[in-house]
Amino acid sequence: MYEEFSFIEQKLEPLTFGNPAARELKDDCSFFTNINNLVISVDNSIEGIHVPLGTDVKVQARRAVLRALSDIATFGANPLCIFSSICIPHDYKTNFFDKIAIGFKEALIEYDMFLAGGDITLYEGPLSFSITVLGSDGIKNMGRNGAKKGDLVVLSGNIGSSFIGLKLLKNEISKKQVNDYTFLINKFLVPFPRISLGKNISHFSTSIIDISDGLISDLNHICLRSKLGAKINLDNIPILEDAKKLIDAKIITLKDLITAGDDYELLYTIDPKDSINIDEGSVIIGEMHEDNDYKVVNISNEIIISDKDLKGYKHF
């Protein structure tokens, strides 16, 4: 059985991996002598909101770190460290602490980071993580506001797989209705922040955002910040065969997939001359234009979604 300080000393302090900036988690602050072009982002993960109730604690801890990392990919930054604020339910199980430490460790080792500090609270609520991630060598002119008229809209990876994975976890879709159950589940439970891709495209993209709240919602953010509109071709948006199968069976719709969150792919804009720099996993799905409206059209140029009904995940 752990109490707060033994948990920190025995389980969390080793996750500093000896980095002097963390000061062995024994001071009120970490101290960094020199970080070039520091990038900072914070993200919450609350059981029952961001993951289904009853999700394994180790999975929750790892997922909380990975989804927070996705934000710094949009500035082409190198992951450096995290700070974690953990709210633990008063009726916690004895293995909570071990599982949190293991989940953190897996994510930290995978992305060569360390735990720099944080806070722990026992309270009357669900397991909750607030992860602050620091990255170095970020690209200052990245973000959502650099898109230009005529820029191409590019998407990494496929869309909606995480949405299907969550539906499977909630038993709203049956295992028998998909071919690759494990892959889809892991798309939701184990996000893949596009750190390497973010570094590569930061050299030529004009704007960039990670898709956490849904393709359509996050496209809207680029449009608003860049004061432009966009036209997206629905038929160019990549989805998995399992997704097509579920659409054909009328279990889900394509609109579900492009408005759902938790994909953690990158949506970015480029000058058309830079289309030769797009990697094999990315696809051009549309174009930015001068009008303020943004719309999704099909192959016949019929409007499927317009700015009047653009929706995605909203926190409140």
ABEGO torsion letter per residue (X at the ends): XBBAAAAAAAAAAAAAGGBAAAGGGABABBBBABBBGBBBBBBBBBBGAABBBGBBAAAAAAAAAAAAAAAAAAAGBBBABBBBBBBBBAABBAAAAAAAAAAAAAAAAAAGBBBAEEBBBBBBBBBBBBBBBBBBGBBAABEAAABBBGBBBBBBEBBGAAAAAAAAAAGABBAAABABAAAAAAAAABBBBBAAAAAAAAAABABBBBBAAEAAAAAAAAAAAAGBBBBBBAAABBBBAAAAAAAAAGABBAAAAAABBGAGBBBBBBBAAAAAABBAABBBAEBBBABABBBBBBAAGBBABBAAABBBBBAX
